[in-house]
Amino acid sequence: MTKADLIENVSERVGFSKKEAADMVEAVFDILKEKLEGQESVKISGFGNFIVRQKSIRKGRNPQTGNEIKISARRVVTFKTSQVLRNALNK
């Protein structure tokens, strides 16, 4: 599903124009981005949790040459499904 598909679904289900639905979807994504950039976790009940984790520097290997390289420290976002979503997926 793409963002355009999501906007289309919101428009159809809620009865808003595509412009209004696009504004709502963009607003939700902006809020999610803002909170994750601030290193806050985002919990959506019945769906799951988005968690920002810090990964430390580690050794890696260039797959083409086999040379060892250093992978820099960085923040990553992980997603863990809620029990409700997990049960729905595994019916």
Secondary structure as a PSIPRED ss2 file (coil, helix, strand):
# PSIPRED VFORMAT (PSIPRED V4.0)

   1 M C   1.000  0.000  0.000
   2 T C   1.000  0.000  0.000
   3 K H   0.000  1.000  0.000
   4 A H   0.000  1.000  0.000
   5 D H   0.000  1.000  0.000
   6 L H   0.000  1.000  0.000
   7 I H   0.000  1.000  0.000
   8 E H   0.000  1.000  0.000
   9 N H   0.000  1.000  0.000
  10 V H   0.000  1.000  0.000
  11 S H   0.000  1.000  0.000
  12 E H   0.000  1.000  0.000
  13 R H   0.000  1.000  0.000
  14 V H   0.000  1.000  0.000
  15 G C   1.000  0.000  0.000
  16 F C   1.000  0.000  0.000
  17 S C   1.000  0.000  0.000
  18 K H   0.000  1.000  0.000
  19 K H   0.000  1.000  0.000
  20 E H   0.000  1.000  0.000
  21 A H   0.000  1.000  0.000
  22 A H   0.000  1.000  0.000
  23 D H   0.000  1.000  0.000
  24 M H   0.000  1.000  0.000
  25 V H   0.000  1.000  0.000
  26 E H   0.000  1.000  0.000
  27 A H   0.000  1.000  0.000
  28 V H   0.000  1.000  0.000
  29 F H   0.000  1.000  0.000
  30 D H   0.000  1.000  0.000
  31 I H   0.000  1.000  0.000
  32 L H   0.000  1.000  0.000
  33 K H   0.000  1.000  0.000
  34 E H   0.000  1.000  0.000
  35 K H   0.000  1.000  0.000
  36 L H   0.000  1.000  0.000
  37 E H   0.000  1.000  0.000
  38 G C   1.000  0.000  0.000
  39 Q C   1.000  0.000  0.000
  40 E C   1.000  0.000  0.000
  41 S C   1.000  0.000  0.000
  42 V E   0.000  0.000  1.000
  43 K E   0.000  0.000  1.000
  44 I E   0.000  0.000  1.000
  45 S C   1.000  0.000  0.000
  46 G C   1.000  0.000  0.000
  47 F C   1.000  0.000  0.000
  48 G E   0.000  0.000  1.000
  49 N E   0.000  0.000  1.000
  50 F E   0.000  0.000  1.000
  51 I E   0.000  0.000  1.000
  52 V E   0.000  0.000  1.000
  53 R E   0.000  0.000  1.000
  54 Q E   0.000  0.000  1.000
  55 K E   0.000  0.000  1.000
  56 S C   1.000  0.000  0.000
  57 I C   1.000  0.000  0.000
  58 R E   0.000  0.000  1.000
  59 K E   0.000  0.000  1.000
  60 G E   0.000  0.000  1.000
  61 R E   0.000  0.000  1.000
  62 N C   1.000  0.000  0.000
  63 P C   1.000  0.000  0.000
  64 Q C   1.000  0.000  0.000
  65 T C   1.000  0.000  0.000
  66 G C   1.000  0.000  0.000
  67 N C   1.000  0.000  0.000
  68 E E   0.000  0.000  1.000
  69 I E   0.000  0.000  1.000
  70 K E   0.000  0.000  1.000
  71 I E   0.000  0.000  1.000
  72 S C   1.000  0.000  0.000
  73 A C   1.000  0.000  0.000
  74 R E   0.000  0.000  1.000
  75 R E   0.000  0.000  1.000
  76 V E   0.000  0.000  1.000
  77 V E   0.000  0.000  1.000
  78 T E   0.000  0.000  1.000
  79 F E   0.000  0.000  1.000
  80 K E   0.000  0.000  1.000
  81 T E   0.000  0.000  1.000
  82 S C   1.000  0.000  0.000
  83 Q H   0.000  1.000  0.000
  84 V H   0.000  1.000  0.000
  85 L H   0.000  1.000  0.000
  86 R H   0.000  1.000  0.000
  87 N H   0.000  1.000  0.000
  88 A H   0.000  1.000  0.000
  89 L H   0.000  1.000  0.000
  90 N C   1.000  0.000  0.000
  91 K C   1.000  0.000  0.000
